[in-house]
Amino acid sequence: MARLTYKERKKLPSSSFVEPKERKYPIPDPSHARNALARVSAYGSPMEKKKVSAEVHSKFPSIGKDKSKSKMKTEHKHGKKKG
C-alpha cells in the first residue's frame, strides 16, 4: 500500500472516505480499502464494521465480501479441525 501523506489525504474528496464527515477510513484505491477493512476489524464498532464493509464492497466489488462462510465450508469439506 502506498503511504498516503497528510497533503494527499487532505486533497482527497470526501467521497473517498467511508465516514466523510470525520474523514475516517480513506478508500481511494483497493490497497487502502483492504487496510480500512483491517483497521475497522481490529478497532471499529459493529456498526462501523458493517458500514466499512458495505462501502468497500460497493466501490470495489471483489473486496469486502464475507469470506468466513466460504472458508468454513472449505474447511468442513476438507476435514480440517478447528483450534
N, C-alpha and C positions, 0 to 999 in steps of 0.2 A: 504494500500500500504506500502510495506516495504521501509524504508528510504534507499536511495542509497548514500552511503558515497563517499567522494572525491576519496578515493583509489579504491573503487568498480567501480565508474564511469570511472575512468582513465583506468581501466583494460578492460572495455567493448570494443569489436571490433567496428570499425567504422560502420559495418553493423547493429549494434543495435541502430543507430541513424537515424532519418528521414533526418536530414541535417548533413551528416558525416563530411564535411569539417569544419563546425562550431561546430560540436558535440552538436547540438541542438535537443531537443525532443527525449530523450532516450526511446526506446520501447522494452526493453529486456523481458518483460512479460506483460500479459493482464492488470494488475493494472497500470503499467506505461504507457501503450498505452492509457488507458482511461484518465489518467492525462494529457498526451500530447494533446489529443483532447480538454480537458477543457482549458488548457493553451492557445492553439492556437486560440480557440474560443474567449477567452477574450482579447488576446493581439496580435494575429497574423494578418498579411495582408491577403487579399482574396486569394492570390497565395499560401501563407503558409498553409492556411486552407485546400485548395484543396489537396496540397501535403501530409500533415499530414494525412488527412482522407484517401487518397488513400493508403498510406504506411501502416497505421494501419489496414485497411481492407484487404490489401494483406497478411499481416503477421498473422492477427487474423480475419478471415472472419466474425465471429459473432459480431465484434466490428467495429464501424465506418460507418455503413450504415446510410443513411439519414432517420431518423425515423420521421422527421417532417411531411412528406407527409402521412404516415400511421396514425400518431396522428391526423392530420386534418381530415382524413377520418373517424376515430373513433369518434371524437367529433361531426362531422356533422351527422353521423349515429345515435348518441345518443342524439342529440339535445342540446348539451352544447353550451352556449353562450360565445362569445369572450369578453374579457375585464376584 
